[in-house]
Amino acid sequence: MTVMAEQTAISGAEPSGFEELLDILDELQLRDGFKAEIIGGKIVVSPWSQGYYYRVMESVCEQLRSYLPPEHRISYGPFLFVFPGDERAYGPDIHAAPGRVFETTSNRLDGEALTFVAELTSSSTRDDDLTEKVEVYGRAGVPVHLLLDMQEEQATVLWTPSAKGYESRITRPFGEKLPVPAPLDCLLDTAGFQAP
């Protein structure tokens, strides 16, 4: 389920822009198991992933950790990365960035500092994961974007970021090994990514 706040502010007035939407996000008190993002000029609240997604996210992090550039961290969890040029703020399922990015008291992290990002699609966010987020991550210069289509059971790696999104991509069905380009430069084994 996705709940959209169609330009409705907590104070009762309509938000006047991206910064005000970010302020509203700061004030939201979500139930456990939900996350909020700014997608297409709206605050979108969606539930956290299905239980088996945990296994997939753990596997991706474990496999890629030793290939990260020095001083980089990879994790999953409720972190909000902001893309001011596109007026978007996403909570990617998996993210990698230099450790310094997390040395802040702000909950608004620099999206352009991401080295790697991965999204696991769900029925409520699939359209945005496959379109808008791909374009925004590419325009922001995120070097590698992994898209795990959990409904189609296939993995796509995108690289060569550009103003239009990404210029290069490879797709493999779950169960096969997927080449992940620099700066990671490794093979990701997608065996076991299928639903139970």
N, C-alpha and C positions, 0 to 999 in steps of 0.2 A: 504494500500500500504506500502510495506517495501522497502527501498532503502539501498543497501549494498555497503559500500566502500570496495571493494576487495583489501585490502592492498595498497590503494592509499593515499599518504600523501599530505597535503596541500602544502608542500615545493616542491613537485614533486619527491622526493625520496621515496622509499618504507620504511615503518616503520620497525625499527629494533627490536621491541619487545613490550611487554605489556605497559611499561611506556611511550613509544612514542605514542602508541594508546591513552592512557589517555591524553597526551599532545594535541593530535589532537582534542580529544573531547572538551578540554578546549577552543580551538580556533574556534570550529564550531559555526556558527551563524544560528540557526534554526528559521524557521518561527514559529509564535505562533501556538500551537496545535500539535507540534511534539516533540518527545524525542529521545535521542540517547543512545544506550547501546553497550557494547562490548560482543558479543556472538560468540563463536566459532572462536575467533581470528579475527573477523571482526567488524567494526563499523556498527551497524544496526540502521537506522533511521525509526521510525514508527509514525503514527499519534496517538494522544491521543484518548482515548476511545470514544465510542458512548455516546450520551447525557444521556441515562438512566443508564449508568454505575455509574454516579454520585450518583443516588439514592441508588444503591447497596453499593457503597463504604461508603457513609454516614451511612447507616444502620449498616454495619459491625463495623465501628468505634464506633458508639453510643452504640451498644450492648456489645462490648468487653471492652470499656474504664474502667468501674468500676471493672473489673476483673484483670487488669494489676498489676504486682508487683509494690511496692512502687517506686516512682521516674521515672516510665516509661511513655513514651508518645506514642500515636498511631495517625497516620495521613496518608493522601494520598497526593501525589504531586510529583513534579519533583526533587527527591533527588537521587543521584547516590551512591550506595553502592558497595564498591570494595572488590573483593575476590582475592588477589594476588596469593595465592596458586594454583588457577585454572585459573588465568589470565582472569578473567571475571569482568565486572562491569554492574550492573543492576539497573534499576529504578523501583522497585516493585510498584505495584498499591497501596498497603497498607503496612505499615511497623510499627512495634513497637520496641522501644529500650530504654535504659536508657537515660534520658535527657542529661547526660554529653556527649553523642555521638555527639550531635548537637552543642556543645560549641566549635566551631572551625571556622576559616576563610576559611578553605578548602572546596571545593565542593565534595571531595572524602571522603565519610564516611565509617566507619569500618563495613563491612558486617558481620563479625564474632560476632559483638555486638548485632545483631538483636535477639529479643526474639520471634517475630512473623512476618510472612510475608504472604501476600496474592497476588495472581495473578488472574486477570480476563482475560480469554482468548479472543483473537480476531482472525479473520481469518488470519491476517498477522503474528501473533506471536504465534499462537496456538501450533504448533509443538515444538517450543523451550520451551514454558510454561509447556508442558506436559512431556518433557524429560530432556533436559539439565538443566533447572533451578531447577527442582526437585532434581537432583543429586548434583548440586553445593550447594544449600541451605542445603541439608542434610550433605554433607561432611564438610561444614563450621560450623555445629553444631547448626543451627537455630532450637530451640526446637519444634516449631509448624509452619507448612506451610499449608495455606488454598488455595486450588485451585478451583476457580469457573469457571467451563466450561460453558461459556455463550452460546455456540453453542448446546451443549447436554443438557443444563439446569439441571446441577447436581453439587453438592458441594462435594469435597473430602478434608478431613483433614488428614494430614500426621504428624507423630511424631516418636520418637525414632530415631534420626539422627544417621547415621553411615557412614563409608567410601564408601558405595555403594548408598547412598541417604537416604531413610527412610525405617525402618523395619515395621512400623505399619501404617494402613490407614483404614478409613471408608468413604464410599460414600453414599450420600442420594440425591434423586431428589429434585429440588427446590420445596419449599412449605412445606418441612418437617423440623424438628429440628435436628441439627447436634451436637453431643457431641464434645466439644473442650477440649483436655486434658490439664494437667498442663504444664506451670505455670498459665494458665487461668482458667481451670477447670470450664466450664460453658456450656450452651446450646446456640447454634446460631440458631435463627429462620430465615430460608431462604424464608419465605413467601414474595412474592412481588419481588423476584429477577429475574423473567421472563421478557422478552422483552415486551414492550407495544403492 
